[in-house]
Amino acid sequence: MRKDISYNNIIDGEDFERAQACADAAANLSADQIKTDGFYITQLYDRYSAENHAVWKEMYEKRWEVLSEQASNTFIDGLRAIRLIADRVPLLFGEMPDPNDPSKTVKGINEYLRPLTGWQSRGVPGYLPAKAFFACLANREFPTTVIIRPREKMDYLPEPDIFHDVFGHVPLHADPVFADFLQTYGKAALHTDDPVHIERLARLFWFTVEFGLIKEDGRLKIYGSGLVSSHGEARHSLCAPDGTGEGKVERRAFDMERVCETTFEIDKYQPILYVLESFEQLRDAMDKYAERVLDEAKAAV
Ligand SMILES: [Fe+2]
């Protein structure tokens, strides 16, 4: 299904069609045939309106107010490392005159991110097919929706936008350990065609990248993008009473096998969350699991 682009003024129409066609075609390609370059579009930064920047600022400030209390230090450090600010929608690549002082320039977030871990945040028109998405991760490229939600959908947007993708996801890509984990995840998911592994890996993504919690200095912190970018979900994940049943959260210690066996539902506050001891724990568990997946994939050829 085509994305509703009625509020999308940031992507050139032809660029959109080309990238979307390329992404659609990738669904029928094998892992080795997928080339990611064609999936990406140019972020036409000048087309963001004052209203677009105002929505970014309002959302950023609302989250930032409580984030130093709620979020993992690794996330906060990453956010600072890529110089994400409240003032305006982030520029991905290159540099531009500083809107507040035209004698200065402002650099895109990738100009800070790439030297740290080799990751880049690259613009896409919308959802990519799963294999295409995994191929991007395997290349240390994060497919990033460049549009920003309209004001009337500020509190809830079912599909990703630049606030979810950049504010929610990209800061962790500045951390070398998380950066390695995510690339290994991408490689494993790209090279397996086993539907059981694909389903297990989707659950792993959900309970870590999207909705992960971590223990830091004895306190519970959020790092998953779905928590970081959502006020209500973040508060629920940290404050709802322990246990099962309506309005409660069962916070389980991270265990790769258990995570991969846990089903999830979207569009509701998560009743089960998994808590990491450290990002090294996640990276090491992923390394082991990827080895298994890739060995099986090789044996199946
Ligand atoms: Fe996400």
Residues whose N, C-alpha, C, O or C-beta is under 5 A from the ligand:
A	BS01	LIG	S225
